[in-house]
Amino acid sequence: MNRPFSPETLAAQALGDVGADGGVIPSIPVATTYLRDPDNRYRSGLSYGRPDNALIRHTERVLAELERGAEAMLFGSGMAAATAVFQALRPGDHVVAPTVMYWSLRNWLRGPASEWGLKVDFVDTSDLAALSAALRPGTTKLVWLETPANPLWTVTDIAAAAELAHRTGARLAVDSTAATPVLTQPLTLGADIVMHSATKYLNGHTDVMAGALVTHTKDDMWARLSGIRTYQGGLLGPFETALLLRGMRTLYLRVRQACASAHILAERLSAHPQVAAVLYPGLKSHPDHDVAARQMNGGFGGMMSIRVRGEGKAGGERHAIATAAGVRLWKRATSLGGVESLIEHRASVEGPGTPAPADLLRLSVGIENVGDLYADLSQALAQAARL
């Protein structure tokens, strides 16, 4: 099974491979070491469990097909995958990253990465002029994007950013966790590497920590990344890989349901008297809507944020926290991309320096009935307004 089939088919059948035992679900390899042939060779291609195994290879092939890449690489977490890309650079290399991005990676770039010797500039990558001005020809080695960007859901033009990066000799890497390969394939738009926190939508069931990289070309940097994963022992475990592959088989169904519900919620919440603003690229009022419509196919994602109305200096923040406290169906928890809907006061999580306004609630829309989701959030907003 290969690319002439639709991506939905490729995902649902996990490329259609059948194991040697005839099972339609790949076996979980638990061996940590493999037999060497009598002539001292490893014709199976497997020697030890730390570099890879048969299930890892199979799951990576599925993801590479969905992202239309040359090869994929699985890691034990999204942070392990993301930081490996920067570790594949050299001390003194210059990196451009977005001001709005996953907070753990942003903090790592500001701390350990800078201490190690990377030179990092943070800019609004959705502003192409600002991105261009930040690039240093010959010195900038990597441009990192996150689009849509958590938690404000700004959208960067990947094709335009790729052109700017390549013009200065830099690679472009894109965190496409929120978009998923269902909506955007960054490698087809000029990106060199795409990253996923596979914990989120790729798995989709809130029971696996995983990360993934997919490359456009198997080049020298990809070889360094493979070495980093092997030497540091960053491989995803076999049982976690099996759960991830199981989740990926329903990826298209889950993401499309989340997109449809999120769009309905965004429109209804835009008219809610207790909501000051809805941040969702599917709304025509969103400043990046045109870019999102051009590079996101079939929907605008299941993620959004709302800003809650309130009176006084801390009114919005107080009412936002009270709204999160008042929900019954939405789950007050971090993370995103699961079948259950989550709500979170993001500024409390990120702390000082967060780009999230104090009145902002981040919403990860799951696959529940959209009417139930709206009713629950609406009653919580109304309850908070009576404080």
C-alpha positions in Angstrom: 0.0 0.0 0.0 1.4 3.4 -0.9 0.6 7.0 -1.9 -1.9 6.3 -4.7 -4.3 5.5 -1.8 -5.9 8.4 0.1 -4.2 9.3 3.5 -7.4 8.3 5.3 -6.9 4.7 4.0 -3.2 4.7 4.7 -3.9 5.7 8.3 -6.9 3.5 8.9 -5.0 0.4 7.7 -1.6 1.4 8.9 -0.3 1.0 5.4 -2.1 -2.4 5.1 0.8 -4.5 6.2 0.1 -8.0 7.5 2.4 -9.7 9.9 4.1 -13.0 9.4 1.5 -14.6 11.6 -1.4 -13.1 9.5 -2.4 -10.7 12.2 -3.9 -7.4 10.9 -2.4 -5.6 13.9 1.4 -5.6 14.1 3.0 -7.6 17.0 4.6 -5.8 19.9 8.4 -6.6 19.9 9.6 -6.9 23.5 13.1 -8.2 22.7 16.0 -6.0 23.7 18.6 -7.9 21.6 18.7 -9.9 18.4 20.6 -12.9 17.2 23.7 -12.4 15.0 24.0 -14.7 11.9 26.7 -17.4 11.9 28.8 -15.3 9.5 28.7 -12.4 12.0 26.2 -10.3 10.1 22.7 -9.0 11.0 20.6 -9.7 8.0 17.4 -8.8 9.8 18.7 -5.3 10.2 18.1 -5.4 13.9 20.9 -5.9 16.5 19.7 -4.2 19.7 16.6 -2.5 21.0 17.9 1.0 21.7 18.2 2.2 18.0 14.9 0.8 16.7 12.7 -2.2 16.3 10.3 -3.6 13.7 7.2 -1.8 15.2 9.0 1.5 15.4 10.0 1.2 11.8 6.5 0.4 10.7 4.9 3.2 12.7 7.5 5.7 11.3 6.6 4.6 7.8 2.9 5.4 8.4 3.7 8.9 9.7 6.2 9.6 6.9 3.4 8.7 4.4 0.9 11.0 6.1 3.4 13.9 6.1 4.6 13.0 2.6 8.2 12.9 3.9 11.2 10.8 3.2 11.5 9.3 6.7 10.1 9.7 10.2 11.7 9.3 13.6 9.8 8.6 16.9 10.9 9.8 20.3 9.8 9.3 23.9 8.2 12.7 24.1 7.5 15.8 22.1 10.2 17.7 24.0 12.7 14.9 23.2 11.9 15.3 19.5 12.0 19.1 19.5 15.2 19.5 21.5 17.0 16.9 19.4 16.6 19.3 16.4 18.4 22.0 18.2 21.0 19.6 19.7 21.9 18.6 16.1 23.2 22.2 15.6 26.6 23.5 16.7 27.4 25.9 19.6 27.4 29.4 18.2 24.7 28.7 15.5 21.9 31.2 15.3 18.3 30.2 15.6 15.1 32.1 15.1 12.0 31.0 17.0 8.5 32.4 17.5 7.5 34.6 20.5 4.3 32.5 20.8 5.1 28.8 21.0 5.0 25.8 23.4 6.2 27.2 26.7 8.4 24.3 27.7 10.4 24.5 24.5 10.6 28.3 24.8 11.9 28.0 28.3 14.5 25.4 27.2 15.7 27.6 24.4 16.0 30.5 26.8 17.9 28.4 29.4 19.8 25.2 28.6 20.1 25.8 24.8 21.5 29.3 25.3 23.9 28.1 28.0 25.1 25.4 25.6 25.9 28.1 23.0 23.0 28.5 20.7 22.1 32.1 19.8 18.4 32.4 19.9 16.2 35.3 18.8 12.4 35.3 19.4 10.3 37.1 16.8 6.7 37.2 15.7 7.1 34.7 12.8 3.6 35.5 11.5 5.1 38.9 10.6 7.2 38.0 7.6 9.0 41.4 7.7 10.0 40.8 11.3 11.1 37.3 10.4 13.2 38.5 7.5 14.9 41.1 9.7 15.8 38.5 12.3 17.7 36.3 9.8 21.5 36.5 9.7 22.8 35.2 6.3 25.4 32.5 6.8 24.9 32.4 10.6 21.2 31.5 11.0 21.1 27.7 10.7 17.5 27.1 11.8 14.1 28.8 11.7 11.6 27.1 14.0 7.9 27.8 13.5 4.8 26.7 15.4 1.6 27.1 13.5 -1.1 27.5 14.6 0.8 28.8 17.6 -0.2 27.8 21.2 -2.0 29.5 22.9 -2.9 32.6 20.8 -3.3 30.5 17.6 -1.5 32.8 15.3 -0.7 31.3 11.9 2.6 31.7 10.0 2.8 31.4 6.2 5.0 28.3 5.9 5.8 28.6 2.2 6.9 32.2 2.6 8.9 31.5 5.8 10.6 28.6 4.0 11.7 30.9 1.1 13.1 33.4 3.6 15.0 30.7 5.6 16.4 29.0 2.5 17.6 32.3 1.0 19.9 32.8 4.0 21.1 29.2 4.1 18.9 28.1 7.1 16.7 25.1 7.5 13.0 25.4 8.4 11.4 23.2 11.0 7.7 23.4 11.8 5.9 22.3 15.0 2.7 21.1 13.3 1.2 19.5 16.4 -2.0 21.5 16.3 -2.6 21.3 12.6 -1.7 17.5 12.3 -1.0 16.0 8.8 -4.8 15.9 8.4 -4.9 19.7 7.8 -1.3 20.7 6.8 1.7 19.0 5.4 4.5 21.5 6.0 7.1 19.5 4.0 5.0 20.1 0.8 5.1 23.8 1.5 8.9 24.0 1.7 9.7 22.9 5.3 12.7 20.7 5.9 11.5 19.0 9.1 8.1 18.7 10.7 7.8 18.0 14.4 4.8 16.6 16.4 4.1 16.2 20.0 2.6 12.8 19.2 1.2 12.8 22.8 -1.5 15.0 21.4 -3.6 14.4 18.2 -1.5 11.6 16.7 -2.2 9.4 19.6 -5.5 11.2 20.6 -6.3 9.2 23.7 -4.3 10.8 26.4 -2.4 7.6 27.3 0.9 7.9 25.5 3.9 10.3 25.8 5.5 10.5 22.4 7.2 12.8 19.9 8.0 12.6 16.2 10.1 14.2 13.5 9.6 13.8 9.7 12.2 15.0 7.2 11.8 16.1 3.6 15.3 14.8 2.8 17.6 12.2 4.5 20.6 14.5 4.7 23.5 15.0 7.1 21.3 16.7 9.8 18.9 13.8 9.7 21.9 11.4 10.3 22.9 13.5 13.3 19.4 13.4 14.7 19.4 9.6 14.3 22.7 9.5 16.3 21.3 11.7 19.0 18.3 9.5 19.5 20.4 6.3 19.6 23.1 7.7 21.9 20.7 9.4 24.3 18.3 6.4 24.4 15.4 8.6 23.3 13.5 5.8 21.4 9.8 5.4 22.1 9.0 2.1 24.0 7.3 -0.8 22.1 4.1 -0.7 24.1 3.8 3.1 23.7 4.5 2.7 20.0 1.6 0.2 19.7 -0.8 2.6 21.4 0.4 5.4 19.2 -0.1 3.4 16.0 -3.6 2.4 17.2 -4.4 6.1 17.8 -3.1 7.1 14.4 -5.6 4.8 12.7 -8.5 7.0 13.7 -6.6 10.3 13.3 -8.7 11.6 10.4 -12.0 10.8 12.0 -11.0 12.4 15.3 -9.5 15.6 13.9 -12.3 16.2 11.5 -14.9 15.9 14.3 -12.8 18.2 16.5 -12.5 20.8 13.7 -16.2 20.8 13.0 -17.1 21.2 16.7 -14.5 23.8 17.3 -15.7 25.9 14.4 -19.3 25.8 15.7 -18.1 26.7 19.2 -16.0 29.6 17.9 -18.9 31.1 16.1 -21.3 30.7 19.0 -18.8 31.9 21.6 -18.1 35.0 19.5 -21.6 36.1 20.3 -21.6 35.2 24.0 -22.0 38.2 26.3 -19.3 37.0 28.7 -16.7 36.4 26.0 -14.6 39.4 24.9 -12.7 37.6 22.1 -12.4 34.2 20.4 -8.9 33.3 19.1 -9.6 30.8 16.3 -8.1 30.9 12.8 -11.3 29.6 11.3 -13.1 32.9 12.1 -12.9 35.4 9.3 -12.2 38.0 12.0 -9.0 36.3 12.8 -6.0 38.4 11.5 -4.4 35.3 10.0 -7.5 33.7 8.6 -6.5 34.1 4.9 -3.1 32.4 5.5 -4.8 29.7 7.5 -7.4 29.1 4.7 -4.6 28.8 2.2 -2.4 26.3 4.0 -4.9 24.4 6.2 -7.0 22.0 4.2 -10.4 20.7 5.5 -10.6 22.6 8.7 -8.9 25.0 11.1 -8.1 22.7 14.0 -9.7 21.8 17.3 -7.8 24.3 19.4 -9.0 27.8 20.3 -8.7 30.3 23.2 -11.3 32.7 24.6 -10.8 35.9 26.5 -13.4 36.3 29.3 -15.0 39.6 30.2 -14.6 41.0 33.7 -14.7 44.3 35.5 -11.8 45.9 37.3 -8.1 45.3 37.0 -8.3 41.6 37.7 -11.8 41.1 36.6 -11.1 39.1 33.4 -8.6 36.9 35.1 -10.9 36.3 38.1 -13.8 35.5 35.8 -11.7 33.2 33.6 -10.5 31.1 36.5 -14.0 31.0 37.9 -15.3 29.8 34.5 -12.8 27.0 34.4 -13.8 26.1 38.0 -17.5 26.0 37.0 -17.5 23.5 34.1 -18.9 20.0 34.6 -18.2 18.4 31.2 -14.9 20.1 30.1 -11.9 18.7 32.0 -9.6 21.2 33.8 -6.3 19.8 32.6 -3.3 20.6 30.5 -2.4 19.0 27.2 -4.6 18.9 24.1 -5.7 16.8 21.2 -7.5 14.0 23.0 -11.0 12.7 22.5 -12.0 14.5 25.7 -12.4 18.3 25.8 -10.0 20.2 28.0 -10.0 23.8 29.5 -7.1 25.6 31.0 -6.2 29.0 32.4 -2.9 29.2 30.4 -1.2 32.1 32.1 -1.3 30.2 35.4 0.6 27.4 33.8 3.2 29.4 31.9 3.9 31.9 34.6 6.0 35.1 34.2 6.8 36.0 30.6 3.8 34.2 29.2 2.3 35.8 26.1 -1.1 34.5 27.3 -3.3 37.3 28.6 -4.6 36.8 32.2 -8.2 36.6 31.0 -7.5 33.8 28.5 -8.8 30.2 28.6 -7.3 27.6 26.2 -9.8 25.1 24.9 -9.0 21.7 23.3 -12.2 20.6 21.7 -12.8 16.8 21.7 -15.3 14.6 20.0 -18.2 15.0 22.4 -21.6 16.4 21.3 -21.0 20.0 20.5 -24.3 21.1 22.0 -23.3 19.6 25.3 -19.9 21.3 25.2 -21.4 24.7 24.5 -24.1 24.4 27.2 -21.6 23.4 29.8 -19.2 26.3 29.0 -22.0 28.8 28.7 -23.4 28.0 32.1 -19.9 28.3 33.6 -19.4 31.7 32.0 -22.8 32.8 33.3 -22.0 31.6 36.8 -18.6 33.4 36.7 -20.3 36.6 35.6 -22.4 36.6 38.8 -19.3 36.8 41.0 
